[in-house]
């Protein structure tokens, strides 16, 4: 019996400030290898290779199934406004033109707009949300000629209707193996590898899509398997920096402490960074994490005004942000604060409060975005509809931003500069600086080199 062939395609080409390892593709590949041993799998990454190589692979490999992963719809910046769907569509069209194959689409971008992007790309099938189990079941059903309509997270066409199946079950354990070829490329270009320790987010930030992509139920993954993965990266590939891509790392405090202790006991001297909330962190926790290798924290702070934090749906205060920043300095951990200026509820007064409060934070970098990208099924979407800024029928696939009125946006950079702190707006060219440091073999997150 001839083996079935699957091609997994990472369609992402966005590399600002550096390319990001396609973790979702590696998770899919590892999961399917264990469960479908007779399935041949290859991976194509558009950050690594270009269109001519893709065409050649399609013609040579001729996969029975082709899965295309879409990472981002756009760059989420109201200043630069890069939109990626036209490039993704070129990839899909190339597949359709070159070979007969069953086309399956997924990824975080698709999960935000499942109905709209199914209509836009016209695949045979698609998967929204967590993809491993759903893709496995779909491939098994298609191979064996069985019914697939009840698969959770599956998107398919039923006559003129696009069906989006809900998801109720989630994975709690994953094996992860990395491609040697991709490791070499991303270690050289981005200086880090990506690993997850948990999925899901229970918070209620008004703009955020993580609950849409991963669900609101937090699932901590098997810590022994994660440590084994880190050991493989460290000993076999000489990788000594990873970034944990959890929506918020410091969910599940007991799990995190246990995981950190397991890292320490393993003897793997792996440095790491992650996204954190400023909420519910102690100096003891930070000290423990630093001992396990934590060097960089990216805080999803979003505002340094208490009134704006309330409007944004945040669950912490400016005083907590200042306190945790001080603790990071005491623990010797680099940290940056990511902010949204001019989002829902922002005023000139709250902006000025934010700039003033930034002076209370020392040894940091501030990354401000201007305005909020409006995504469907978020609280911001409902608020924007109620204010008449958008209609419920707007697809929002092409970026639409919520910008608070009566704010002098032209002066934001000047006001940021007057704080004496290091602010990096989206249109500042830090990619060139980062690439220069990569050529000097600097690894890990490098934004701490940009601070004043």
C-alpha positions as CSV (number, residue, x, y, z in Angstrom):
1,X,0.0,0.0,0.0
2,X,1.4,3.4,-1.0
3,X,2.1,5.7,1.9
4,X,0.0,8.8,2.1
5,X,2.0,12.1,2.0
6,X,1.4,15.3,4.0
7,X,3.1,18.6,3.5
8,X,2.9,21.1,6.3
9,X,3.5,24.7,5.2
10,X,4.4,27.6,7.5
11,X,3.2,30.5,5.5
12,X,4.6,33.2,7.8
13,X,7.3,35.5,6.3
14,X,7.1,38.3,8.9
15,X,10.5,38.7,10.5
16,X,10.3,41.9,12.6
17,X,12.4,42.2,14.7
18,X,13.5,38.6,13.9
19,X,11.9,35.4,12.5
20,X,9.9,33.3,14.9
21,X,10.2,29.5,14.9
22,X,7.0,27.8,13.6
23,X,6.2,26.0,16.9
24,X,2.7,25.0,15.8
25,X,4.0,23.1,12.8
26,X,6.5,21.2,15.0
27,X,3.7,20.3,17.4
28,X,1.6,19.0,14.6
29,X,4.4,17.0,13.1
30,X,5.4,15.4,16.4
31,X,1.7,14.6,17.3
32,X,1.0,13.0,13.9
33,X,4.2,11.0,13.7
34,X,3.2,9.1,16.9
35,X,-0.3,8.4,15.8
36,X,0.0,7.9,12.0
37,X,3.3,6.1,11.5
38,X,2.4,5.2,7.9
39,X,2.0,8.9,7.0
40,X,5.0,10.6,5.4
41,X,5.4,14.2,6.5
42,X,7.5,17.0,5.1
43,X,7.7,20.7,6.2
44,X,8.1,23.8,4.2
45,X,8.9,27.1,5.9
46,X,8.6,30.4,3.9
47,X,11.0,32.1,6.3
48,X,13.6,29.6,5.2
49,X,12.9,29.1,1.5
50,X,11.3,31.0,-1.3
51,X,8.6,30.4,-4.0
52,X,10.7,28.6,-6.5
53,X,11.8,26.0,-3.9
54,X,8.1,25.6,-2.9
55,X,7.0,25.0,-6.5
56,X,9.8,22.4,-6.9
57,X,8.8,20.6,-3.7
58,X,5.1,20.5,-4.7
59,X,6.0,19.0,-8.1
60,X,8.4,16.5,-6.7
61,X,6.6,15.4,-3.5
62,X,3.0,15.7,-4.7
63,X,1.4,15.5,-1.3
64,X,-2.0,13.9,-0.8
65,X,-2.7,16.4,1.9
66,X,-1.3,20.0,2.3
67,X,-1.8,21.8,5.5
68,X,-1.1,25.6,5.5
69,X,-0.6,27.4,8.8
70,X,-1.4,31.1,9.0
71,X,0.3,32.8,11.9
72,X,-0.8,36.5,11.7
73,X,-3.4,38.4,9.7
74,X,-1.4,41.6,10.0
75,X,1.4,43.3,12.0
76,X,-1.2,44.7,14.6
77,X,0.3,48.2,14.2
78,X,-1.9,51.2,13.3
79,X,1.3,53.0,12.2
80,X,2.8,50.5,9.7
81,X,-0.4,48.6,8.8
82,X,1.2,45.5,7.1
83,X,-1.5,43.0,5.9
84,X,-0.4,39.5,5.1
85,X,-3.5,37.8,3.6
86,X,-2.6,38.6,0.0
87,X,0.8,36.8,0.4
88,X,-1.0,33.8,2.0
89,X,-3.4,33.8,-0.9
90,X,-0.5,33.6,-3.4
91,X,0.7,30.5,-1.6
92,X,-2.7,28.9,-1.7
93,X,-3.1,29.7,-5.4
94,X,0.3,28.2,-6.1
95,X,-0.8,24.9,-4.4
96,X,-4.0,24.8,-6.4
97,X,-2.2,25.5,-9.7
98,X,0.5,23.0,-9.3
99,X,-1.0,19.8,-7.9
100,X,-4.2,18.0,-7.0
101,X,-4.2,17.8,-3.2
102,X,-6.6,18.1,-0.2
103,X,-6.0,21.6,1.1
104,X,-6.4,22.1,4.9
105,X,-5.8,25.5,6.5
106,X,-5.3,26.4,10.2
107,X,-3.2,28.5,12.5
108,X,-3.8,31.4,14.9
109,X,-4.8,33.8,12.2
110,X,-7.4,31.4,10.8
111,X,-8.7,30.7,14.4
112,X,-9.7,34.4,14.8
113,X,-11.6,34.6,11.5
114,X,-12.6,31.0,10.7
115,X,-15.7,31.7,8.6
116,X,-14.3,34.7,6.8
117,X,-10.9,33.1,5.9
118,X,-12.5,29.8,4.9
119,X,-14.6,31.9,2.4
120,X,-11.5,33.9,1.4
121,X,-9.1,30.9,0.7
122,X,-11.6,28.2,-0.3
123,X,-9.8,25.2,1.2
124,X,-11.2,21.8,1.3
125,X,-11.1,21.8,5.1
126,X,-9.8,23.9,7.9
127,X,-9.2,23.7,11.7
128,X,-9.8,26.4,14.2
129,X,-8.1,26.5,17.6
130,X,-5.8,23.7,18.9
131,X,-5.0,21.7,15.8
132,X,-3.2,18.5,16.8
133,X,-6.1,16.1,17.7
134,X,-8.4,17.6,15.1
135,X,-6.0,17.3,12.2
136,X,-5.1,13.7,13.3
137,X,-8.8,12.7,13.3
138,X,-9.5,14.5,10.0
139,X,-6.6,12.7,8.2
140,X,-7.6,9.4,9.7
141,X,-11.2,9.8,8.5
142,X,-10.2,10.9,5.0
143,X,-7.8,8.1,4.6
144,X,-10.2,5.5,5.8
145,X,-13.3,7.0,4.2
146,X,-15.1,7.6,7.5
147,X,-17.4,10.4,8.5
148,X,-15.6,13.5,9.7
149,X,-18.4,16.0,10.4
150,X,-18.3,15.7,14.2
151,X,-14.6,16.5,14.6
152,X,-14.1,19.3,17.1
153,X,-12.7,22.5,15.7
154,X,-13.3,21.4,12.1
155,X,-14.4,23.9,9.5
156,X,-16.0,22.5,6.3
157,X,-18.5,23.3,3.6
158,X,-22.0,21.8,3.7
159,X,-23.6,22.9,0.5
160,X,-23.7,26.7,0.6
161,X,-23.1,26.7,4.3
162,X,-19.7,27.0,6.1
163,X,-19.8,24.9,9.3
164,X,-17.5,25.8,12.2
165,X,-17.6,23.0,14.8
166,X,-17.2,24.1,18.4
167,X,-14.4,22.8,20.6
168,X,-14.9,21.2,24.1
169,X,-11.8,19.1,24.7
170,X,-8.2,20.2,24.9
171,X,-4.8,18.4,25.1
172,X,-2.8,18.4,28.3
173,X,0.3,16.6,27.1
174,X,2.4,17.1,24.0
175,X,5.6,15.6,22.6
176,X,7.7,18.1,20.8
177,X,10.6,17.4,18.4
178,X,12.3,20.1,16.3
179,X,13.6,19.9,12.7
180,X,17.4,20.0,12.6
181,X,17.3,22.2,9.5
182,X,14.9,24.7,11.1
183,X,16.8,24.7,14.4
184,X,20.0,25.7,12.6
185,X,18.2,28.5,10.7
186,X,16.3,30.0,13.6
187,X,19.1,29.7,16.1
188,X,21.3,31.7,13.7
189,X,18.6,34.3,12.7
190,X,16.6,34.7,15.9
191,X,18.9,33.4,18.6
192,X,16.2,31.4,20.4
193,X,13.8,28.5,20.2
194,X,10.1,28.5,21.2
195,X,8.4,26.1,23.7
196,X,5.0,26.1,25.4
197,X,4.4,25.2,29.0
198,X,0.6,25.9,29.1
199,X,-2.3,26.9,26.8
200,X,-5.4,28.9,27.4
201,X,-6.0,32.3,29.1
202,X,-8.7,33.0,31.7
203,X,-8.3,36.8,31.7
204,X,-10.7,39.3,30.2
205,X,-8.7,41.9,28.4
206,X,-11.1,43.6,26.1
207,X,-9.0,43.4,22.9
208,X,-7.3,40.0,23.2
209,X,-7.7,37.0,20.9
210,X,-5.9,34.4,23.0
211,X,-9.2,33.1,24.5
212,X,-10.5,32.7,20.9
213,X,-7.4,30.8,19.7
214,X,-6.6,28.7,22.8
215,X,-9.7,28.8,24.9
216,X,-10.2,30.2,28.4
217,X,-9.4,26.9,30.2
218,X,-5.7,26.9,31.3
219,X,-4.0,23.6,30.5
220,X,-0.6,23.0,32.0
221,X,1.5,20.7,29.8
222,X,3.6,17.8,31.1
223,X,6.6,19.4,32.9
224,X,8.8,16.3,32.6
225,X,8.3,16.3,28.8
226,X,9.1,20.0,28.6
227,X,12.3,19.6,30.6
228,X,13.3,16.6,28.4
229,X,12.7,18.8,25.3
230,X,14.9,21.5,26.8
231,X,17.6,18.9,27.5
232,X,17.5,17.7,23.9
233,X,17.9,21.3,22.7
234,X,20.7,22.0,25.1
235,X,22.8,18.8,24.8
236,X,22.2,17.8,21.2
237,X,21.9,21.1,19.5
238,X,23.8,23.4,21.9
239,X,20.8,25.7,22.2
240,X,20.9,27.7,25.5
241,X,18.0,30.2,25.2
242,X,14.3,29.5,24.8
243,X,11.2,31.7,24.8
244,X,8.1,30.2,26.5
245,X,5.2,31.3,24.2
246,X,2.4,30.9,26.8
247,X,-0.2,33.7,26.6
248,X,0.8,34.6,30.2
249,X,3.6,32.5,31.8
250,X,2.7,33.4,35.4
251,X,-0.6,31.6,35.3
252,X,-0.8,28.5,37.5
253,X,1.8,29.6,40.2
254,X,2.2,26.1,41.7
255,X,2.9,24.5,38.3
256,X,5.4,27.3,37.5
257,X,7.3,26.8,40.7
258,X,7.4,23.0,40.3
259,X,8.5,23.4,36.7
260,X,11.3,25.9,37.6
261,X,12.6,23.5,40.3
262,X,12.6,20.6,37.7
263,X,14.6,22.8,35.4
264,X,17.1,23.5,38.1
265,X,17.4,19.8,39.2
266,X,17.9,18.7,35.5
267,X,21.2,20.5,35.3
268,X,20.2,22.0,32.0
269,X,21.6,25.6,32.0
270,X,19.0,27.0,29.8
271,X,18.3,30.7,29.8
272,X,14.7,31.7,29.0
273,X,12.2,34.5,28.6
274,X,8.4,34.7,28.5
275,X,5.3,36.9,28.5
276,X,4.3,37.8,32.0
277,X,1.4,39.7,33.7
278,X,2.6,42.2,36.4
279,X,0.0,40.6,38.7
280,X,0.5,38.0,41.4
281,X,4.3,37.8,41.3
282,X,6.6,37.7,44.4
283,X,10.3,38.3,44.8
284,X,10.6,34.7,45.9
285,X,9.0,33.6,42.6
286,X,11.2,35.8,40.5
287,X,14.3,34.7,42.3
288,X,13.4,31.0,41.8
289,X,12.7,31.7,38.1
290,X,16.0,33.5,37.7
291,X,17.8,30.5,39.3
292,X,16.1,28.3,36.7
293,X,17.4,30.5,33.9
294,X,14.9,33.4,33.5
295,X,16.7,36.4,32.0
296,X,14.0,38.4,30.1
297,X,10.4,39.2,30.9
298,X,8.0,40.9,28.4
299,X,5.1,42.4,30.5
300,X,1.7,42.8,28.9
301,X,1.2,45.9,30.9
302,X,-0.7,47.9,28.2
303,X,-1.1,51.1,30.3
304,X,0.5,53.0,33.1
305,X,-2.8,54.7,34.1
306,X,-5.1,53.1,36.6
307,X,-8.3,54.4,34.9
308,X,-7.1,53.1,31.5
309,X,-6.2,49.7,33.0
310,X,-9.8,49.4,34.1
311,X,-11.1,50.3,30.7
312,X,-8.8,47.7,29.1
313,X,-10.1,44.9,31.3
314,X,-6.8,44.5,33.3
315,X,-6.7,43.0,36.7
316,X,-3.7,44.9,38.2
317,X,-2.8,48.5,39.2
318,X,0.1,50.8,38.3
319,X,1.5,50.4,41.8
320,X,1.8,46.6,41.1
321,X,3.6,47.4,37.8
322,X,6.0,49.6,39.6
323,X,6.6,47.1,42.4
324,X,7.1,44.1,40.1
325,X,9.6,46.2,38.0
326,X,11.6,47.0,41.1
327,X,11.6,43.3,42.1
328,X,12.9,42.4,38.6
329,X,15.7,44.8,39.1
330,X,16.5,43.2,42.5
331,X,16.4,39.7,41.0
332,X,18.6,40.7,38.1
333,X,16.0,40.1,35.4
334,X,15.8,42.2,32.3
335,X,12.2,43.4,31.6
336,X,10.2,45.4,29.1
337,X,6.7,46.8,29.2
338,X,4.4,46.6,26.2
339,X,1.8,49.3,26.1
340,X,-1.3,50.4,24.1
341,X,-1.7,54.2,23.8
342,X,-5.0,55.6,22.7
343,X,-7.1,52.5,23.2
344,X,-10.7,52.3,24.6
345,X,-11.2,54.8,27.4
346,X,-7.9,56.6,27.0
347,X,-7.9,60.3,27.5
348,X,-5.2,63.1,27.4
349,X,-5.2,63.0,31.2
350,X,-4.7,59.2,31.3
351,X,-1.9,59.4,28.7
352,X,-0.1,62.1,30.7
353,X,-0.5,60.0,33.8
354,X,1.1,57.1,31.9
355,X,4.0,59.1,30.8
356,X,4.6,60.4,34.3
357,X,4.3,57.0,35.8
358,X,6.9,55.6,33.4
359,X,9.4,57.7,35.3
360,X,8.8,55.5,38.3
361,X,10.2,52.5,36.5
362,X,13.9,52.1,36.1
363,X,16.1,50.0,33.8
364,X,13.3,49.1,31.4
365,X,12.3,49.5,27.7
366,X,8.8,50.6,26.7
367,X,7.2,49.2,23.5
368,X,4.1,51.3,22.8
369,X,1.5,50.5,20.2
370,X,-1.0,53.2,19.1
371,X,-4.6,52.2,19.1
372,X,-6.3,48.8,19.5
373,X,-6.8,46.3,16.7
374,X,-10.5,45.4,16.7
375,X,-11.1,41.6,16.5
376,X,-14.5,39.9,16.2
377,X,-16.0,38.2,19.3
378,X,-13.9,40.3,21.7
379,X,-15.3,42.8,24.2
380,X,-13.7,45.7,22.2
381,X,-15.7,44.5,19.2
382,X,-19.0,44.9,21.2
383,X,-18.0,48.3,22.5
384,X,-17.0,49.5,19.0
385,X,-20.4,48.3,17.6
386,X,-22.3,50.1,20.4
387,X,-20.4,53.3,19.6
388,X,-21.2,53.0,15.9
389,X,-17.5,52.7,14.9
390,X,-18.1,49.4,13.1
391,X,-21.2,47.3,12.3
392,X,-21.7,43.7,13.4
393,X,-21.4,42.7,9.8
394,X,-17.9,44.1,9.2
395,X,-15.5,41.2,8.7
396,X,-12.5,43.1,10.2
397,X,-10.2,40.8,8.2
398,X,-8.6,44.0,6.9
399,X,-7.3,45.8,10.0
400,X,-9.6,48.3,11.8
401,X,-8.3,50.1,14.8
402,X,-10.0,51.7,17.8
403,X,-8.4,55.1,18.4
404,X,-9.7,57.2,21.3
405,X,-10.9,60.6,20.3
406,X,-9.5,64.0,21.5
407,X,-5.9,62.8,21.7
408,X,-3.0,64.6,20.1
409,X,-1.4,61.6,18.5
410,X,1.2,63.7,16.7
411,X,2.9,64.5,20.0
412,X,3.1,61.0,21.4
413,X,6.8,60.4,20.5
414,X,7.8,63.8,21.9
415,X,6.0,63.3,25.1
416,X,7.5,59.8,25.5
417,X,11.0,61.3,24.8
418,X,10.5,63.8,27.6
419,X,10.2,61.1,30.2
420,X,13.9,60.3,29.8
421,X,13.0,56.6,29.3
422,X,13.6,54.4,26.3
423,X,10.4,54.2,24.2
424,X,10.5,52.1,21.0
425,X,7.5,52.9,18.7
426,X,6.5,50.4,15.9
427,X,8.0,52.5,13.1
428,X,11.5,52.6,14.7
429,X,14.0,50.4,12.8
430,X,15.3,48.0,15.5
431,X,15.5,45.1,13.1
432,X,18.8,46.3,11.6
433,X,20.3,46.7,15.0
434,X,19.1,43.2,16.0
435,X,20.5,41.6,12.9
436,X,23.8,43.3,13.5
437,X,24.0,41.9,17.0
438,X,23.0,38.4,15.7
439,X,25.9,38.5,13.3
440,X,28.1,39.0,16.5
441,X,26.6,35.7,17.7
442,X,24.4,37.4,20.4
443,X,21.6,35.0,21.4
444,X,18.3,35.4,23.3
445,X,16.1,38.5,23.5
446,X,18.2,41.5,22.7
447,X,15.9,44.5,23.5
448,X,17.7,45.1,26.8
449,X,20.7,46.4,24.7
450,X,18.4,49.2,23.5
451,X,17.6,50.7,26.9
452,X,19.1,53.9,28.1
